[in-house]
C-alpha cells in the first residue's frame, strides 16, 4: 500500500503542515514526539522572546491560536506585546494543538527515507515497519543542527556534553547543576543571554563572551516601538513587515544576499524584559574572536583576542556555546545517501521552489531548512502562517 504523505517531525511546522493537509482530506502519517525540542532542549524557566502574535501555530480553521488554548486551559490570555510566554505554556499549547488537529500522531522515529522502486519514497521506522509514501515533508526543526564553531570544538574532543568541559545550549534543560560554578556562555543572542541569566539565578558565576561584531544589547519595550511604521510580529519596521508577509520573491534574490539576510535580520538581541535580570548579574566580555579553546585539564580555557589586538585567557568550570544552529543536509542522516546527493543545495541547505518542494519531486522541507529560500521568518513559529497552507496546496495539487 502506498500512503500519500509522510510528515517527519511534530514541532510547530510539522503539526501545522499536517493539520493543513488533513483539512484538505489528504491521508497523512505524522511521526515524532510532539514539541520534543521545546520540551527537552530548552532550559526550564525559559520565557519566549517572541510575542503572542508571533507564537501561534497556523491552523486551517479558527479556534487554535495561543489565546484559544489559554481559554481552553482556563489560564489568563496571552495576547498583547507585553504578555510574556513561559516555555511550559507554549509546550502545552503545541501538545493541545496536536491533540485537536493531528490525532493519531505516531511517536516513532523515521530511520531512513530512500527512493522507492514503486515510485515515491521508501520509509523505515524504528518500530521495524517499512512503507511507501508518494510525498515526504521534512519538518524536523532544530534536531541535529546545533552549531559548534571549530575553535570551540577543540575543548570537547569527545563531543559537547553537560558533563564535558564544553556543551551546546541545546543540551541544557536544568541549569541548577552549575550552582556555585564559574560558567562562560559564548554568544550574544537571546539564547545566550537568557541561559546566562537563568544560570546566574540558579547560583552560578556567569560571564558572557560576545564574539566579532556582536555586542550585548536588548530590544526596545513595546511602548517605545516607532508608531509610523507597519506592524509585524517582530516589531515595527518596513523590512520586517515585508519579510514576514511577502516572502514570495525571497528565493529569487542572489544566493549571497539570501544567506546574509538569514544570518543578520533579527540577529543577536536580547528581549526587552530580560535586561533587568541580566545587567549587574552577569559579567560581559566583548572580544574580536576566540582563538583557541582548551579543555584538556578538565576545566576549559578560552584564548581570546580583544578589539585592540590584545590576547587574554578566560578560564571557567564549564563553557556553554550558545552559538545557534546551522542547516546541513549532510546532518540529516535519515535521508538516504543517494537522496542527499541528488538534492540541489545552497551552502548545505536545500534549494526550494514554489510550495517548498525541493529539487527531488515529492520531497518537501519546511521550518529552518527553508529559511535560505523563503527568508528569516522561517526561523520562527509565525512562519507557519505562510509556509503551511502553501506547502499543503502545492502537495495537494501534485501528489494528493
N, C-alpha and C positions, 0 to 999 in steps of 0.2 A: 504493500500500500504506500502511495506517495502522499505525504502531508503537504498542504500548500505552503505553510510558512513556519519557520522556527525562529523565535526571538531568544537570543542568548544575553541574559542579564536582566536583573529585576530591581535595578535602581530607577531613578526618576525617568530617564529616557526610555528604558526598556518597558516599564509599566505604561507610560503614556503612549508609546507606539503600539503596544499590544492592545490597549483599550480602543484606539482608533481603528485598528484592523478588525477587531471583533465587532465594532459598531457597523462596519461595512459588510458584516456577515462572512468574513473570511476565517475559516478554521485556522487556529494558530496554537502552537505549543510554546509555552514560555518556560525557560529554565533559569534557575538561580535562587539565591537566598534573598528575600525581599529586604532592601535597604542595608545590605550587609556592610558595604564600605562605610556608610554613615554610622552604623551600629558598632563596628569593631575597630575602625581605623581613625576615628575622631576622638579627641580627649573628652572624658566625662566632664560635664560642666561647661562645655563649649557653647557659645552663642553664635548664631549665624550672622555673618556680615550683611547678607542680603536682606532687603526689606520684604515685608509680606507680599507686596506687589510682584516681587521677583522670585517668589518661593512656592508658587502653586504649580502642580503638575497639570499640563494641559489635558483636558478630557473632551470627548466628542459630544458631551451633553452637559448642561449646567448642573450644579449641585455638588461639585467635587473639588472646590478650592480649599485652601488652608483655612479660610474663615468658616466654610461649611463644616470642616472637620471639627473646629473649635465648638461650633454649635452642637454637633452630634455628641461630642465628648463632654459637653457641659462645662467648658472652661472659657475664660474671657477671650473674646475675639481678638485676633491679631490682624489688624487691617491698615493702620497708619504707618507712616515712615518712622515714627518714634517708637513703635512697638518692636521689641527685640525678641527673636525667636530662639528658645532653648533647643539645642540639638535633639534632646529627648522628645520634645513635642513634634519636631519635624520628622523624626523617625516614625513615631506613632502615626502621624498623618500619612506618610508613604505606605505604611502597612495597612491602614484603613482604606486608602485608595485601592490597593491591591485586592483586598477582600471584596470591595464593592464592584470593581470593574474588571479585575483579572482573576476570577476564581479558578481553581484548578491549576494554579502555579505548581510546577514540578521542581521541588528542591533537590535537584540532582545536578551534577556538573557535566558539561559537554566536554568530552575528552578530545575529540577530533572532528574536523569538518574537511571533507575532501570532495572532489568531483565524483559524481555517480555515473556508472555506465548506463543507467537507465535515463539519464538526464537529471539535471538539478544537482543536489548535494547529498552526500552520504554522511550522516552524523552518528557518532558513537558516544554513549553516555557511560558514566562511571558505575551505573547500575548493571551494565552489561548489554543493554538494549542497543540495537542499531536500526536506523530507519532512514528513509529518503525524504527530502523536502524540496519543493520547487524553488523556494527562496529562503534566504537566511538573513536576519538582521543582527548585526553585532552591536550590542549596547552594553558592553562590559565595564563602562565607566573608567575609574582610575586603576582598576585591578591590574597589577603587574607593570604599571607605568611610572612608578616613583623614580625620580631622577636623582642620582648622586654624582656630583662633579668628580672627575678623576683625581683632582688634587685632594679631595676629602676621602675618597675610597681607600687610599693607602693606609688610613688609620684603622680600617676594619678589613684586613686581608681575607678573613673568613666570611665576610658579608656583614652588612649592618644589622644590629640587633640591640634591644634594650639592655642586655647584659654584656654587650661588647663595648669597646671604648667609644664607638660611634653608632648612631642609629638614624633612621629617617623619621620624620614627624608622623608619617602614616602608620608607624609601628607602635604608637602610644595611645592607649585608652585610659590608663591610670598613671598620672604623673606623681602620685604620692611616693613612689619608690625613690624619688630624688630628694626627699626631705632631708635637710642637713647636708646636702651635697653641693659642690660647685658645678654649675652647669653652663655650658656655652650653647646658644642657639644661633645657627647660621641662617640668615635671611632677613628680609625687611618687609615681607608681605604680611597679610592678616594671619596666616598660619603660624609664621614665626613669632609675631608679636603676641598673639593670643596664647600660644604654647608657653612663651616666656612668662606672661602674666599669671597663667594658671599654675605653672611650676613654682613661681615666687610665692603665690598664695598657699601652695602646699608645703612651703618651708624651705625651698631651695634658694641658694645664692646664684642669681642668674645674670649672665652677660649676653647681650645680643651683638653679633658681629654682622654688620651690613657691608656687603662687598660692592666693588665697582662704583657705578653711578648711583647705586641705591642709597637711600638715607631713610631714617625712621621718620615717618610723617603720618598724620591722621587726617581723615576726611572731615569736611565741614558738617555740622549737625543739620538736620532738615530745615530748621528755621533760618539758616544762613545760606541756603541754596539760592542762586540767582533766579529772579522771578520772570525775566523777559526771555527765557529760553524754553524750548519744549521739554516736557517731562518724559523721562524714561525710567525703567526700573532701577537704573544705576545712578540717577541724578539728572540734573538739568543741563543739557548740552546738545548742540546740533549733531555732533559726531556720534554721541551715544544713542540719540534718537534714531539716526539713520542706520546704525549698525544693529540696533535691536529690531526695528520694524521693517527695514528694507535690505536684508542681507542677500537678496536675489543676485545682484551683479557682483558680489564679492569674489566669487570664484573666477571671474573674468579679469581680475587685477593681475599684474605681474607677480610671479612667484615670490620674489624677494619682498615685495610690498605686503603680500598676504601674510607671510611668516613674521614680518616685522610687527604688523598691527596686532597679530595674535599675542605676541610677547609684550607689547608696550601698552596697548589700550587696556584700561582698567588694571594697570600694573600694580606693583607693590605699594600698598597704602592700608594703614590700619583703620578700623571702623571708628567713627566719631566717639562712640560710647566707651571705647577701650582706653582712651587717653588717660583718664583719671586712675585706672587700675594699673597702668604701665609706668607712667612718669614718676620718678622718685623711688620706684620699687625694683627697677631693672636697670643695670648699667648698660650703656651703649658704646660700642666701638665701631666707628666707620672706617673702613680700610679700602685701599685700591684693589687688592686681591689677596687671596690666600695662596701662599707659595707652596707649602707642603703641610701635611698633617701626619703626625707620628703617634701610633698607639702601642708601640712595642713594649713599653713598660707597664701597660695596663691602664695608664692614665694618659689621655690624649693631650698632645701639644700641637697647637697651630702656629706655624711661622707665617706672619702676615707682613705685607708691605703697605705702609700708610700712604696718604696722598702727597706727602712730601718726599717720598722715596726712602724713608727710614724703615728698617726691619724691626720686628718685635716678635716675642714669643708669648703666646697665651696658653695657659695650662688650666685644666679642669678635671673633675672626676668623670665627666661624660660630655659628649658633643651630640646635639640633635641637629641634623641637617634638614631645615625646613626649606628645601630647595626645589620644591614643586614636582611637576610631572612632565614627562615627555613622551609623546606618541611615537611608537616604533613598531611597525608591523612585525619585525623580527621577534619582538617580545610576546606576540600573540601566538604562542606555540600550539594552541589548539587548532589553528588553521594549518592544514597540511602544507608540506614544503612546496609541492608543485603549485598549490593555490597561491601561496605567498609570492612565489617567483613570477607568477602570471599577473599579479596585481600591479597596475601603474601606481607609482608612489612619488611623492614630492618631499624630499628630506625625511623619509621614513614614514610619512603619513599618506593614507590612501587618497588618490585623486578622485573626487566625486563629481558626478554630473548632476543633471536635474533630478530631483526626487531622491537625492542621497545615494544613488546607485554607484557602485564602483565600476572599474573597467571590466570586471567579471560580471556579466549579466546575471541578475538574481541575487547578488551579494551586496548588501547594504551596510552602511556604517552610520551611527548617529552618536550624539554626545561629543566628548572631547576629540575623538578621531576625526570629526567633521569640521573642527574649528579652522583648519588651514584652507578649507574650501568654502565655508559659509560664515566665517568670522568669529570674533571673540564671544559673541552671545552663546555659542555652542558650549562654552565652558560653564554655563550657569543653568540652573533649573528652568528659568524662564525661557530658555532656548527651546524647550519642548513645544511652546506655542507655535513657533514657526516650523520646527522640524517634523513633528509627529504627523500632522494632517497631510503634509506634502509627501512625506515618505509613504504613508499609507495609501495616498491617492495614486502615486506612481506604481507602487507594488500591485494595487488592485487592478490597474489598467493592463499591466504587463504579465502578472503572474497569478492573478486571483482566480 
